[in-house]
Amino acid sequence: MAESGTWEPKIVAFLCNWCSYAGADLAGTSRMQYAPNVRIIRVPCSGRVDPFFILSSLQKGVDGVLVSGCHPGECHYLTGNYSARRKFALLKNLLEFAGIEEGRVQFSWVSASEGVRFAKVIEKMTAQIRDLGPSKKLVKTPPRGPLHAAVNKRFESVLTDRPPHPAPSPRDGGEG
């Protein structure tokens, strides 16, 4: 929820380290304005994003998921983005079968020099997710057992931008 009490979508973006993450960095360093609803997770390659990560994000209450990688033919790992494209074509069919609205999970190509494009992709996706409303399908209450506590705490910290662990104290050998 935003400060005004209105609902704001939570979006997780899995970005390729070499292109899309660099494009996001360029957008940030160029001070381009885009919605702050996105939480970025940097991955080595879009081909390394397991569809389970997307399903797990939706189960944990994320309203939208973006996977973004290098343009076809420009992958630093040669064929990683082609592999990602095949995986997400199949995942799209599964999501449709499960009743997940089209647009909740999106895939895009953004190169390192396309900061403006990255900002536009984020703005467009945020607007689409706002129109769809909060995600209700696949969302489940996280387990509360002691074995799941650390995983739940880590995932929640990604969504809220809080560090997963407290800063080290001087007693622990840290400076803080």
DALIN-V195583 format. One record per residue. PSI is psi in radians with two decimals (NA if undefined). OMEGA is omega in whole degrees, 0 to 359 (* if undefined). Layout:
PSI;OMEGA + PSI;OMEGA
This chain:
2.49;177 + 2.97;181 + -0.56;182 + -0.06;179 + 0.01;178 + 2.67;181 + 2.38;174 + 2.37;182 + 2.61;172 + 2.17;181 + 2.30;175 + 2.31;179 + 2.12;173 + 1.94;186 + 2.36;175 + 2.32;181 + -0.66;190 + -0.57;184 + -1.14;187 + -0.72;178 + -0.69;177 + -0.62;175 + -0.70;177 + -0.70;178 + -0.73;178 + -0.72;178 + -0.72;180 + -0.80;181 + -0.41;177 + 0.03;179 + 0.67;176 + 2.45;182 + 2.26;171 + 2.85;186 + 2.42;181 + 0.29;185 + -0.10;187 + 2.39;173 + 2.10;187 + 2.34;172 + 2.03;181 + 2.27;178 + 2.71;181 + -0.61;184 + 2.56;178 + -0.45;178 + -0.27;179 + -0.06;179 + 1.99;179 + 2.35;177 + -0.44;176 + -0.60;178 + -0.69;181 + -0.83;179 + -0.71;179 + -0.69;178 + -0.77;179 + -0.66;178 + -0.56;183 + 0.11;172 + 0.14;177 + 2.45;182 + -0.40;179 + 2.66;179 + 2.30;176 + 2.32;171 + 2.19;183 + 2.38;183 + -3.00;179 + 2.72;175 + 2.62;179 + 2.34;181 + -0.10;182 + 0.26;182 + 2.35;178 + -0.30;176 + 0.41;175 + -1.08;186 + 0.25;183 + -0.73;182 + -0.48;174 + -0.70;177 + -0.76;179 + -0.74;181 + -0.71;178 + -0.76;180 + -0.75;186 + -0.34;172 + -0.71;177 + -0.71;180 + -0.66;179 + -0.73;178 + -0.72;179 + -0.77;180 + -0.68;177 + -0.75;178 + -0.66;181 + -0.13;178 + 0.26;178 + 2.29;183 + 2.48;176 + 2.35;180 + -0.29;178 + -0.55;177 + 2.15;183 + 2.71;180 + 2.37;180 + 2.83;176 + 2.14;178 + 2.18;179 + 3.00;183 + -0.46;182 + 0.10;186 + 1.01;177 + -0.69;179 + -0.76;179 + -0.73;179 + -0.82;180 + -0.70;179 + -0.69;178 + -0.77;181 + -0.78;179 + -0.78;181 + -0.78;181 + -0.75;180 + -0.73;178 + -0.73;180 + -0.71;180 + -0.66;175 + -0.74;179 + -0.63;180 + -0.52;182 + -3.11;182 + 2.53;178 + 2.27;179 + -0.37;181 + 2.53;180 + -0.23;182 + 2.28;177 + 2.73;179 + 2.26;181 + 2.55;177 + 2.55;183 + 0.12;182 + 2.87;182 + -0.51;180 + -0.47;184 + -0.18;187 + -0.80;183 + -0.72;180 + -0.80;179 + -0.70;180 + -0.74;180 + -0.79;181 + -0.72;179 + -0.63;179 + -0.56;177 + -0.70;182 + -0.47;185 + 0.05;180 + 0.40;175 + 2.53;175 + 2.48;183 + -0.39;182 + 2.59;177 + 2.69;178 + 2.54;180 + 2.50;178 + 2.86;178 + -0.52;179 + -0.59;182 + 0.01;181 + 0.03;178 + 3.07;182 + -0.41;192 + NA;*
